[in-house]
Amino acid sequence: MVSNNQRVKRAQIIDAAKEVLATQGLAACTARAVADASPLTKSAIHYYFRDIDEIVDEAMAGHVDAMLANLRHVADQAEPDERLWRVVETYLATFAEQPDAAFLWFEYWLAASRRAALDRPAAMLEKMLALLAEVSSSEEIAHQVLSWLLGTIVQQHVRPRPIDDLRDELARLTS
């Protein structure tokens, strides 16, 4: 059984890792960097987690859960016929406002693939698909939209397009 103190310490480590990931990227997220960003020592970090990959997995899940919570809030505030678009618009705006977040997400996928540990990234994708299926009322559309979103966030870095063009493209994709 995990004590309350252990939960608190683990949460501090994960919060520190989220900060390191958001500000410095995946490559910089080392046990030393996490320790420096937290109130704990490097040895304490190793006591509470088996390795840095476990910490990164937890921190990335935290980032994704926060984004999903925001997207759910947006969906809940939108008119039923606008829910999908509002979620998509907010998703794209998040990556436009935080361009390094897209790189972090893709770097994380690659790193997880290289260590043959895709269960956590897959679970994160499933959560996103579930939200998209909920707001589009179709699992097939959810898959299409997620693939489109992943490509679009990359393209927006290289060749940004106006939001109205993206909305028209999404409407064609989902009709």
TABEL-V373108 format. One record per residue. RES is the residue in one letter. D_CENTER is the distance of its C-alpha to the mean C-alpha in Angstrom with 1 decimal. Layout:
# TABEL-V373108
res = [RES	RES]
d_center = [D_CENTER	D_CENTER]
This chain:
# TABEL-V373108
res = [M	V	S	N	N	Q	R	V	K	R	A	Q	I	I	D	A	A	K	E	V	L	A	T	Q	G	L	A	A	C	T	A	R	A	V	A	D	A	S	P	L	T	K	S	A	I	H	Y	Y	F	R	D	I	D	E	I	V	D	E	A	M	A	G	H	V	D	A	M	L	A	N	L	R	H	V	A	D	Q	A	E	P	D	E	R	L	W	R	V	V	E	T	Y	L	A	T	F	A	E	Q	P	D	A	A	F	L	W	F	E	Y	W	L	A	A	S	R	R	A	A	L	D	R	P	A	A	M	L	E	K	M	L	A	L	L	A	E	V	S	S	S	E	E	I	A	H	Q	V	L	S	W	L	L	G	T	I	V	Q	Q	H	V	R	P	R	P	I	D	D	L	R	D	E	L	A	R	L	T	S]
d_center = [28.9	26.5	28.1	26.8	27.2	25.1	22.3	22.6	22.7	19.7	17.7	19.1	18.1	14.4	14.5	16.2	13.8	10.9	13.5	14.6	11.3	10.7	14.4	15.6	13.1	13.0	16.7	17.7	16.0	19.2	21.0	23.3	20.6	18.9	22.5	23.4	20.6	21.5	24.9	25.3	26.9	25.7	27.9	26.5	23.0	24.5	26.3	23.3	21.1	22.5	20.7	17.9	15.9	15.8	14.7	11.9	10.8	11.2	9.5	6.2	6.7	7.7	5.0	3.2	7.0	7.9	6.4	8.0	11.0	11.4	11.4	13.8	15.9	16.3	17.3	19.7	21.3	21.9	25.0	24.7	25.3	22.7	19.8	18.1	18.8	17.6	14.2	14.1	15.6	13.2	10.1	12.3	13.6	10.3	10.1	13.9	14.1	11.7	12.6	11.6	7.9	8.5	10.8	8.7	6.3	9.8	11.5	9.7	10.6	14.0	14.5	13.8	16.1	18.7	19.0	19.1	16.4	14.3	14.4	11.2	9.1	11.5	11.0	7.3	8.8	11.7	10.2	9.0	12.5	14.2	13.2	14.4	17.4	18.2	18.3	20.1	22.2	21.9	19.9	21.3	20.2	16.6	16.6	18.3	16.0	12.8	14.7	16.0	12.8	11.5	15.1	15.4	12.7	14.6	17.9	17.3	17.2	20.4	22.2	21.0	22.5	23.5	21.4	24.5	24.7	21.1	22.1	25.2	23.5	21.2	24.3	26.1	23.4	23.4	27.1]
